[in-house]
């Protein structure tokens, strides 16, 4: 299951953790995906959505 918001398209982003001694390790940041019921084209449908579009 992909971490992808069906509303805004936000997905996993990647980068590096950098320690105090500057040792760099790979890190991924995943969005907070929730399954919610939403009205799409007049019908109620379950949608995977990022938490920010839900609260807005």
N, C-alpha and C positions, 0 to 999 in steps of 0.2 A: 504494500500500500504506500503510495507516494505521499509525501508531506507537501501537498499543493492545495492552496485555497481556490475553490471554484468561483468565488466572488471577485477577488482582487488579483489572483494569480501569484500570490506570494509563495515562495518555496524555500527549500533549504539553502542557506548560504554557508560558505566555508572561509576559513582564514587560518591564522596561526595564534596559538598561545605563546606569549613571550615572557619568560621568567625573569627574575631579577638579575640572574647571571647571563641573560640573553640566549638561553637555550630555547629553540623554537620547536613546537610540536603542533601537528595538525589538529584543527578543531572544526566542528560543524555546529551551526546554530539552527535549530528547527523551530518553525512557527508553532504556536499553540492552536492546533487544528481541533475543532469540535464539530460533531455531527448535530445539526439543528434542523428543525422543520421551518421551511420558508415557503412563501407563496411565489411560484414561478409560473408566469403566463396564466394566472387565474387558478392554478391547481397547487395543492399543498404537496411539497416534495422534500425529501431529506437531502441536505446539502452539506458537504464538508466545507467549513468556513473558518477563517482566521478570527480570533476573538475580537479584534478591533472593529470590523464591519458589523459584528453582532451588537456591540454596545452603542454604536453610533446611530 
